Structures are given as structure tokens and as C-alpha cells.
Amino acid sequence: MRKDMLPSGGIADGVRSSAPDADGTRGATGPSRRALFVGSVAAAVASVLPAAAQQAVMPGMRMVRTNGIDLAVYEAGSGPPIVLLHGFPGLAFTWRHQIPALATAGYRVIAPDLRGYGRSDTPKAVEDYDITHLTKDLVGLLDALGIEKAVFMGHDWGGLLAWQMALLHGGRVAGVIGVNTPHIPHWMLWLHPDVVKAAQPSGLTFVADPMVDPVSQMRRVYSPDMYVLMFQDGRMADEAMDRNPRGALRNAFRKNLMTSVEWDRLPSAVAHMEYYGRPLPESFPGKDVLSAQELDFYASHFERTGFTPAINWYRNLSRNWRAGLGVDQTVRVPSMMVSATHDVVLRPSMANGMDVHVPDLEKHTVADCWHWTPEEKPEELNRLAISWLSRRFPSR
């Protein structure tokens, strides 16, 4: 194992944002001259380290006790801490290309298998996967590691979790990097106009109401087999995926599919996102995101846990919405949004207007990329992340 892949032996301080220069060249949200210099150097380093950026070796893992459960946590590097939050159906392994690149750039990288995934604990009760439990897991993780604040970088559900950390535990969050997943207030993500429009018959419109349960509204828009609704109704999807974890994962991890423009030309019935719990196709569309060995790694973990714990995250949407009704939806920390051109669910256009709720926001879009950005386009994501981090939270 390379030296830069070993977990840090020390306890890093909480992340600090760069302060204005003495000549006042940085405003409340702009980078200082020093940060710009550091950022250019870090970006140059990232550009000449493609081997590190692509390195798929995971660092050492340890179990960390937090919020009444044990999380499997992978750590590398030292410096300002950044916590990487995977999505569905992912693992800490999702970040195998980011971990060495961020550690090499001078950051302490912390990547847990989140509650219900991988080697972490998998509680039985559905309500054990609500946003209160999920965010408290991360607060407890910071406490256990002696960290006051960290940057949270999340993809897919991990992105939702990162934005919610900033809303519910803002004092522990230095910054947020959302990968594919925009911040849409009050759990209205699947009711965003750009997503709903594709699923509506011609001439019909639907406007979401943030004061109404999002699941009940989704039932008015989508078919019962839309994956989020299917997850709410019984265990048919869980059982189908558990019967063939490798096939279910290979079906999910696809790229080089139709573009979002082509998707929008399809009949509205196709846009109901009926992704899981259905018979697998004889031949998979597009191309595999994962190599055979990477797919085996994912499959071995889901063969052990099954998919129910991960799906239980979706079964708390209504509970999460109720819990957040009285919460200010403004994200008050420096943030970056990285979209993918061809993600037809988490569309780049959904980041338009995010600035209203995330005032200090930098936005980017990765070209020729579908949903699995950390694994499809690791070098591009690493370059963007390191550039932003080095300008806003320079490593020592």
C-alpha cells in the first residue's frame, strides 16, 4: 500500500476557510489572492497525477462507534478533513478514485460505508434510517475522530445527506460539494418541474407544494412502479434485487445511454423511472460503469446485507419532510455543485436557481457524463474538487 494511502495517525483540526487579504481583495464569498495561488498549484498537481486520480486501492478500514451503531470508515491523508458520502446503491468504495487524489492534495479524507451499507451496521427498523439518524451518525463520526467541522462531499443520496447536514447541523459543516444532487428544499427533488415535465402527458402541468407530503404528490404524478414509489409499497423491489445482486447492480451502473435531449423526446410513459424490481433485460443498454472486479466487490457486500437497509432510506421521505417543515432551507456555508450533462433524473438544469437557497455557490457541469460521476469521470471530478477546496479551504 502506498504511503499516501495510509490513514492519518493524527487528529486534524476542523476545516478553516481562507480569510480576506489585508488589502481587502476578497469579499465575503470570494477567494483571496493566496487561495487563488494555492488553487492553481493544486489544480496543476492534480493534472499531472492521473495515476493517483485513477488509483482504485482503498485505504485501511476501521470501525467507528457513533450514534449507537458501528460505521466502517476508510481514511487517508492529513490536513483539513473532507467526508465523502456515497449514494444508492453505493459504498465507500464509490470514492476509490477520489480518496488518493484528495489525500495527495493535502486533505484528510474520511469515507464511511453509511448506515445500512457495506460493513457498517444495518438496523432493522425502517425509521432507523430517517434523516435524524443519518445526520447524527455523521455528527458522532466527527466527534469520534476529534473533528470540529468538515467539508461534506456527497453523490446521489449522499448529496441529499450533505445538504441536510448543512441545514440540520450547520455548526459542524465547513462546506458542501454536491455531486449530481442539487439542493431542492423540503424534499421536493423528484417533484422538480424539469423532472415532472418529462413524465406528464402533453398539455398537463403540475406544481409541487412544499407544504404537502412529497410522496403523496409523487403518487399523483408517477406510475406505482416509479422506483421511489415502488420502494414505499412492500418488498417486491427488495426481493427482486436480492435474488440477483450482481445483475441488479450491473443494470444500475450504466453509462453511454441516451442523452437527456433524447430522453425528453420519448413518450411520457417512459419517463416514470421504473428502474428497479423489474425483470432484467437480456442485454444491458449502454456500457458498464464498473469493471468485472469492481462489480464483484459491490455484489459481495450487497449479497451479505441485502438491499432492504439501503432502500429504507427512501422509506423515510415523508418522515424527513415532516421533520424539516420548520427548518430554514438556506445553506449558509461555501458550496459547490457538480452536475452531469446526461443525468436524466438529477439534471443540470435543476441547479438553476439554487443560488436562492445556497448563496455562496459555485457550479460546474461535467460533459459526456451520466449519473455515476465519481466513477465515470473521476479525473474531472477530482480536478474540480481539488481546485475548489484549495481556494476555499487551503491545505496546510
C-alpha positions as CSV (number, residue, x, y, z in Angstrom):
1,M,0.0,0.0,0.0
2,R,1.4,3.4,-0.9
3,K,2.3,5.7,2.0
4,D,-0.2,8.4,1.0
5,M,-3.0,5.8,1.2
6,L,-2.4,5.1,4.9
7,P,-4.8,6.6,7.4
8,S,-3.6,9.7,9.2
9,G,-2.3,9.0,12.7
10,G,-3.1,12.4,14.0
11,I,-6.3,14.3,14.7
12,A,-6.9,17.2,12.2
13,D,-8.4,20.4,13.3
14,G,-11.7,21.5,11.9
15,V,-11.6,23.0,8.4
16,R,-10.9,26.7,8.2
17,S,-12.0,28.9,5.4
18,S,-9.5,31.4,3.9
19,A,-9.7,34.9,5.4
20,P,-9.6,38.1,3.4
21,D,-6.2,39.6,2.5
22,A,-5.0,42.7,4.2
23,D,-5.7,44.7,1.1
24,G,-9.3,43.6,1.1
25,T,-9.1,41.8,-2.3
26,R,-11.5,39.1,-1.2
27,G,-15.2,39.9,-0.4
28,A,-17.4,37.9,1.9
29,T,-17.5,34.9,-0.5
30,G,-14.6,35.4,-2.9
31,P,-11.2,33.7,-2.7
32,S,-8.1,35.6,-1.6
33,R,-5.0,36.0,-3.7
34,R,-3.2,33.4,-1.7
35,A,-6.1,31.0,-2.1
36,L,-6.2,31.6,-5.8
37,F,-2.4,30.8,-6.0
38,V,-2.8,27.7,-3.9
39,G,-5.8,26.6,-6.0
40,S,-3.8,27.0,-9.2
41,V,-0.9,25.0,-7.8
42,A,-3.3,22.2,-6.6
43,A,-5.0,22.1,-9.9
44,A,-1.7,21.8,-11.6
45,V,-0.7,18.9,-9.3
46,A,-4.0,17.2,-10.0
47,S,-3.5,17.5,-13.7
48,V,-0.1,15.7,-13.6
49,L,-1.3,12.9,-11.3
50,P,-3.7,10.9,-13.4
51,A,-2.4,7.6,-12.0
52,A,-3.2,8.8,-8.4
53,A,-6.5,10.1,-9.5
54,Q,-7.4,6.7,-11.0
55,Q,-5.9,4.6,-8.3
56,A,-8.5,2.1,-7.1
57,V,-6.8,0.9,-4.0
58,M,-8.8,1.6,-0.9
59,P,-7.0,2.7,2.3
60,G,-7.3,0.9,5.6
61,M,-10.7,0.5,7.2
62,R,-11.6,0.7,10.9
63,M,-14.9,0.5,12.7
64,V,-16.0,3.7,14.4
65,R,-18.8,3.8,17.1
66,T,-21.3,6.6,16.5
67,N,-24.9,7.2,17.4
68,G,-25.4,3.7,18.8
69,I,-24.0,1.8,15.7
70,D,-20.7,0.9,14.1
71,L,-19.7,2.5,10.8
72,A,-16.9,1.1,8.6
73,V,-14.7,4.1,7.9
74,Y,-11.8,4.4,5.4
75,E,-9.3,7.1,6.0
76,A,-6.3,8.5,4.1
77,G,-4.1,11.6,4.3
78,S,-3.9,14.5,6.7
79,G,-4.9,18.1,6.7
80,P,-8.4,19.8,6.5
81,P,-11.0,17.0,6.8
82,I,-13.4,16.1,4.0
83,V,-16.1,13.4,4.5
84,L,-17.2,11.5,1.4
85,L,-20.9,10.3,1.3
86,H,-21.9,7.7,-1.2
87,G,-25.3,7.2,-2.7
88,F,-27.6,4.3,-3.6
89,P,-26.6,1.6,-4.3
90,G,-23.1,2.6,-3.4
91,L,-20.4,2.1,-0.8
92,A,-17.4,4.0,0.5
93,F,-15.8,2.2,-2.5
94,T,-17.6,4.7,-4.7
95,W,-14.9,7.1,-3.8
96,R,-11.9,4.9,-4.6
97,H,-10.7,7.3,-7.3
98,Q,-11.2,10.5,-5.2
99,I,-9.6,9.2,-1.9
100,P,-5.9,9.1,-3.1
101,A,-6.2,12.3,-5.2
102,L,-7.7,14.3,-2.3
103,A,-5.1,12.8,0.2
104,T,-2.3,13.7,-2.2
105,A,-3.6,17.3,-2.4
106,G,-3.3,17.6,1.3
107,Y,-6.6,16.7,2.8
108,R,-7.7,14.2,5.5
109,V,-10.2,12.0,3.6
110,I,-12.9,10.1,5.5
111,A,-15.2,7.8,3.6
112,P,-17.7,5.7,5.6
113,D,-19.9,2.9,4.5
114,L,-23.1,4.7,5.5
115,R,-25.8,3.2,7.8
116,G,-27.2,0.1,6.2
117,Y,-24.4,-0.4,3.7
118,G,-21.3,-2.5,3.3
119,R,-19.6,-3.4,6.6
120,S,-21.5,-0.9,8.7
121,D,-24.4,-1.8,10.9
122,T,-27.8,-2.5,9.4
123,P,-30.6,-1.8,11.9
124,K,-33.9,-3.5,11.3
125,A,-36.5,-0.8,11.8
126,V,-37.4,1.4,8.8
127,E,-37.4,4.6,11.0
128,D,-33.8,3.9,12.0
129,Y,-32.9,5.3,8.5
130,D,-34.6,8.7,8.8
131,I,-32.6,11.9,8.3
132,T,-32.3,12.4,12.1
133,H,-30.4,9.1,12.5
134,L,-28.4,9.6,9.3
135,T,-27.1,13.1,10.2
136,K,-26.5,12.2,13.8
137,D,-24.3,9.3,12.6
138,L,-22.1,11.9,10.9
139,V,-22.0,14.2,13.9
140,G,-21.0,11.3,16.0
141,L,-18.4,10.3,13.5
142,L,-16.8,13.8,13.7
143,D,-16.9,13.6,17.5
144,A,-15.2,10.2,17.5
145,L,-12.5,11.5,15.2
146,G,-11.9,14.7,17.1
147,I,-13.1,16.9,14.3
148,E,-15.0,20.2,14.9
149,K,-16.0,20.8,11.3
150,A,-15.6,19.1,7.9
151,V,-16.4,19.6,4.3
152,F,-19.0,17.1,3.2
153,M,-19.0,15.8,-0.4
154,G,-21.9,13.7,-1.4
155,H,-23.2,11.9,-4.5
156,D,-26.8,10.8,-5.1
157,W,-28.3,10.1,-1.7
158,G,-25.0,11.2,-0.2
159,G,-25.6,14.5,-1.8
160,L,-29.0,14.8,-0.1
161,L,-27.4,13.9,3.2
162,A,-24.6,16.5,2.7
163,W,-27.1,19.3,2.1
164,Q,-29.2,18.2,5.1
165,M,-26.1,18.2,7.3
166,A,-25.7,21.9,6.4
167,L,-29.3,22.6,7.3
168,L,-29.6,20.5,10.5
169,H,-26.0,20.6,11.9
170,G,-24.6,23.7,10.3
171,G,-22.1,24.2,13.1
172,R,-20.3,21.0,12.1
173,V,-20.2,21.7,8.4
174,A,-17.5,23.9,6.8
175,G,-18.6,23.4,3.2
176,V,-20.6,21.2,0.9
177,I,-19.8,19.7,-2.5
178,G,-22.9,18.2,-4.1
179,V,-22.2,15.7,-6.9
180,N,-25.2,15.3,-9.3
181,T,-27.6,16.0,-6.4
182,P,-28.8,19.6,-6.2
183,H,-30.3,21.2,-3.1
184,I,-34.1,21.3,-3.6
185,P,-35.8,22.4,-0.4
186,H,-38.3,20.3,1.5
187,W,-37.6,17.0,-0.2
188,M,-39.2,18.1,-3.5
189,L,-36.3,16.6,-5.5
190,W,-38.4,14.1,-7.5
191,L,-41.1,16.8,-8.0
192,H,-38.8,19.4,-9.6
193,P,-40.5,20.8,-12.7
194,D,-37.8,19.6,-15.0
195,V,-38.3,16.0,-13.9
196,V,-42.1,16.1,-13.7
197,K,-42.5,17.7,-17.1
198,A,-40.9,14.7,-18.8
199,A,-43.4,12.3,-17.1
200,Q,-46.5,14.4,-17.7
201,P,-48.8,13.8,-20.8
202,S,-48.7,16.7,-23.3
203,G,-50.6,19.7,-22.1
204,L,-50.7,18.8,-18.4
205,T,-48.7,20.6,-15.8
206,F,-48.0,20.0,-12.1
207,V,-46.7,22.4,-9.5
208,A,-45.4,20.9,-6.3
209,D,-46.5,22.2,-2.9
210,P,-43.7,22.2,-0.3
211,M,-46.3,22.1,2.5
212,V,-47.7,18.7,1.2
213,D,-46.1,15.3,1.7
214,P,-43.9,14.7,-1.3
215,V,-44.7,11.0,-1.6
216,S,-48.4,11.8,-1.8
217,Q,-47.7,14.3,-4.5
218,M,-45.5,11.8,-6.4
219,R,-48.4,9.4,-6.5
220,R,-50.4,12.0,-8.4
221,V,-47.5,12.3,-11.0
222,Y,-45.9,8.9,-11.5
223,S,-46.9,5.3,-12.0
224,P,-46.8,3.0,-9.0
225,D,-43.7,1.3,-10.5
226,M,-41.7,4.5,-10.4
227,Y,-38.8,3.4,-8.3
228,V,-39.2,5.7,-5.3
229,L,-42.9,4.8,-5.0
230,M,-42.2,1.1,-5.6
231,F,-39.8,1.3,-2.6
232,Q,-42.6,2.6,-0.5
233,D,-45.0,-0.2,-1.3
234,G,-44.0,-3.6,0.1
235,R,-40.8,-5.5,-0.5
236,M,-41.1,-6.5,-4.2
237,A,-38.2,-4.4,-5.3
238,D,-36.0,-5.6,-2.4
239,E,-36.8,-9.3,-3.1
240,A,-36.1,-8.9,-6.9
241,M,-32.8,-7.2,-6.3
242,D,-31.8,-9.7,-3.6
243,R,-32.3,-12.6,-5.9
244,N,-29.6,-11.3,-8.2
245,P,-27.5,-8.6,-6.6
246,R,-24.8,-8.7,-9.3
247,G,-27.4,-8.3,-12.1
248,A,-29.3,-5.6,-10.3
249,L,-26.1,-3.6,-9.8
250,R,-24.9,-4.1,-13.3
251,N,-28.3,-2.9,-14.5
252,A,-28.0,0.2,-12.3
253,F,-24.4,1.2,-13.1
254,R,-24.7,2.2,-16.8
255,K,-23.2,4.9,-18.9
256,N,-23.3,5.9,-22.6
257,L,-27.1,5.7,-22.5
258,M,-29.4,8.1,-24.4
259,T,-28.8,11.8,-23.7
260,S,-31.2,14.0,-21.8
261,V,-32.3,15.5,-25.0
262,E,-33.2,12.1,-26.5
263,W,-34.9,11.2,-23.2
264,D,-37.2,14.1,-23.5
265,R,-38.3,13.1,-26.9
266,L,-39.6,9.7,-25.6
267,P,-43.3,9.2,-24.7
268,S,-44.1,10.5,-21.3
269,A,-44.9,6.9,-20.1
270,V,-41.2,6.1,-20.5
271,A,-40.1,8.9,-18.1
272,H,-41.6,7.3,-15.0
273,M,-38.3,6.0,-13.8
274,E,-39.3,2.4,-13.4
275,Y,-35.8,1.3,-12.7
276,Y,-35.8,-1.4,-10.0
277,G,-37.8,-4.5,-9.2
278,R,-38.4,-5.4,-12.8
279,P,-37.1,-8.3,-14.9
280,L,-33.5,-7.6,-16.1
281,P,-33.0,-7.1,-19.8
282,E,-31.4,-9.8,-21.9
283,S,-28.8,-7.3,-22.9
284,F,-27.9,-4.2,-20.9
285,P,-28.1,-0.8,-22.7
286,G,-25.1,1.5,-22.9
287,K,-21.8,0.5,-21.3
288,D,-20.8,-0.8,-17.9
289,V,-19.5,1.7,-15.4
290,L,-17.8,-1.0,-13.4
291,S,-15.2,-3.5,-14.3
292,A,-16.0,-7.1,-13.6
293,Q,-13.8,-7.0,-10.4
294,E,-15.4,-3.8,-9.2
295,L,-18.8,-5.2,-9.8
296,D,-17.8,-8.3,-7.8
297,F,-16.8,-6.1,-4.9
298,Y,-20.1,-4.3,-4.8
299,A,-22.1,-7.5,-5.3
300,S,-20.2,-9.3,-2.4
301,H,-21.3,-6.6,0.0
302,F,-25.0,-6.5,-1.1
303,E,-25.1,-10.3,-1.0
304,R,-24.3,-10.0,2.7
305,T,-26.6,-7.1,3.6
306,G,-29.4,-7.4,1.0
307,F,-30.8,-4.2,-0.4
308,T,-33.5,-3.6,2.2
309,P,-31.4,-1.4,4.6
310,A,-30.4,0.9,1.7
311,I,-33.9,1.1,0.3
312,N,-35.1,2.0,3.8
313,W,-33.5,5.4,3.2
314,Y,-36.3,6.0,0.6
315,R,-39.0,4.8,3.0
316,N,-38.4,7.8,5.3
317,L,-39.1,10.6,2.7
318,S,-42.4,11.5,4.4
319,R,-40.9,11.4,7.8
320,N,-37.9,13.5,6.7
321,W,-40.3,16.1,5.1
322,R,-42.3,16.4,8.3
323,A,-39.1,16.8,10.3
324,G,-37.9,19.6,8.1
325,L,-41.0,21.7,7.8
326,G,-39.8,24.2,10.4
327,V,-36.2,24.3,9.3
328,D,-34.7,27.2,7.3
329,Q,-33.8,25.7,3.9
330,T,-30.8,28.1,3.4
331,V,-27.4,26.5,3.2
332,R,-25.1,29.0,4.8
333,V,-21.7,27.5,4.1
334,P,-19.4,27.7,1.0
335,S,-20.7,25.2,-1.5
336,M,-20.0,23.7,-5.0
337,M,-22.5,21.9,-7.2
338,V,-21.1,19.5,-9.8
339,S,-23.8,18.3,-12.3
340,A,-23.5,15.7,-15.1
341,T,-24.6,16.6,-18.6
342,H,-26.7,13.5,-19.3
343,D,-28.1,12.6,-15.8
344,V,-31.8,12.4,-16.8
345,V,-33.1,12.4,-13.2
346,L,-30.7,14.8,-11.4
347,R,-30.5,17.2,-14.3
348,P,-28.0,20.1,-14.6
349,S,-31.0,22.4,-15.1
350,M,-32.2,21.6,-11.6
351,A,-29.2,23.6,-10.2
352,N,-30.6,26.7,-11.9
353,G,-31.9,28.9,-9.1
354,M,-30.0,27.0,-6.4
355,D,-28.3,30.3,-5.5
356,V,-31.5,31.5,-3.8
357,H,-31.1,28.8,-1.1
358,V,-27.3,28.4,-1.4
359,P,-25.9,32.0,-1.6
360,D,-22.2,31.0,-1.7
361,L,-22.4,28.6,-4.6
362,E,-20.0,27.6,-7.4
363,K,-21.5,25.5,-10.2
364,H,-19.9,23.2,-12.8
365,T,-21.2,20.6,-15.3
366,V,-19.2,17.5,-16.3
367,A,-19.6,16.8,-20.0
368,D,-20.4,13.4,-21.5
369,C,-21.3,12.0,-18.1
370,W,-24.4,10.2,-16.9
371,H,-25.3,9.5,-13.2
372,W,-22.2,7.9,-11.8
373,T,-19.8,10.9,-11.9
374,P,-17.2,9.8,-9.2
375,E,-16.7,6.6,-11.2
376,E,-17.4,7.7,-14.8
377,K,-15.3,10.9,-14.8
378,P,-13.0,10.6,-11.8
379,E,-10.2,12.9,-13.1
380,E,-12.7,15.7,-14.0
381,L,-14.4,15.5,-10.6
382,N,-11.0,15.4,-8.8
383,R,-9.8,18.4,-10.6
384,L,-12.9,20.4,-9.8
385,A,-13.0,19.3,-6.1
386,I,-9.3,20.0,-5.5
387,S,-9.5,23.4,-7.2
388,W,-12.5,24.5,-5.1
389,L,-11.1,23.0,-1.9
390,S,-7.7,24.6,-2.3
391,R,-9.3,28.1,-2.9
392,R,-11.9,27.9,-0.1
393,F,-10.1,25.6,2.4
394,P,-6.4,25.6,1.6
395,S,-4.4,22.6,3.0
396,R,-1.5,23.4,5.3
